[in-house]
Amino acid sequence: MSQEKVDRYKKEKANRKKIMRRERIMSIVRKAVLTVAALALICWLGYSAYDIHEANKERAVAEVNYDAVTDYLNSLSE
């Protein structure tokens, strides 16, 4: 092995705990981000399905009688 390889190996061996800890933390962060993205997707799909379901329901129709308002406005203009 060349001296350069030996030096690199010693440096990696000296920092192995740091490297392993960093890799473990990055793995946890990666999993957390993917979990949040998956939950957001599931919530969005659920909300969309609920919205479509609610849009297909019949709505109650209310009829408004404006005769009193019309009579009042006509009496003002006279």
Order of alpha helices (4+ residues) and beta strands (2+ residues): alpha-alpha-alpha
